[in-house]
Amino acid sequence: MLAMFLTMNLAAQKPGNAPKTKEQKAAEREARFVGIQHLLEDQAFVLEADFLGNGFDRRPVVASLNFILVDSSASVVQTGNNFGIGYNGVGGLTVEGRISKYNIVRDKKRKFFTVNWNMSSAIGFYTISMHVSASGRATATLTGNTSGRLVYDGWLIPADESRTFTGSKL
C-alpha cells in the first residue's frame, strides 16, 4: 500500500503531470467551445445517446443505435436496442427528414449552445431542441405530432467520426 502511494506521489511530481493553471484551463475550454461551434455551424454532427428518456425518467441505451444525425439539410433520428427487431431492424424506429428553421443560440459567457430545428419526414413533422456544453455533452428533446417527447442525452461527435449503425428508414 505504501509503495503504491509513493509511486503515485512520484508520478504526480513529473514535469509532464504539472497541474494546469487557470489560464490553461480557460484556453482549453475556449478551444472546445469554438470546435463545437464549428460542428453546429457546419451542420455535420451526431448526438450519440447514452440515455433515452421522456422527460421524467431515463434509461441507458446503446449509443451506436440511438442517435440524432444532422448532415447538411437532412436529419436522421433513430432508436434501437440489441434485443428486438423493430420497424428498422435494430429494435426501434429510424426516421429521415429534411431540416428547416435551423437556429443556433450561443451563450459565450457560460460556453453553451442551444440549437433548434424542424424536421419534416414521411411520417410527420418534428421539432428538435438541443442544448450543448463546451465539453460536447448534449441533450436533445424531440417533440412531434403527439403530446409525447423523447429526450436524447449523450455526446456530440463529428459526423465523420461517428460509429452509429443506421437501420431501415421509414
Protein Blocks (a to p, Z undefined) as FASTA:
>chain_A
ZZmmmmmmmmmmpmklgccdfklmmmmmmmmmmmmmmmmmnopacdddfbdcehjaccdd
dfklgccddehjaccdddddfkbnbjnonopacdddddehiacdddfknopadddddddd
fkbccdddddddfkopacdddddfblbdcddddddddfklpccdcdddZZ
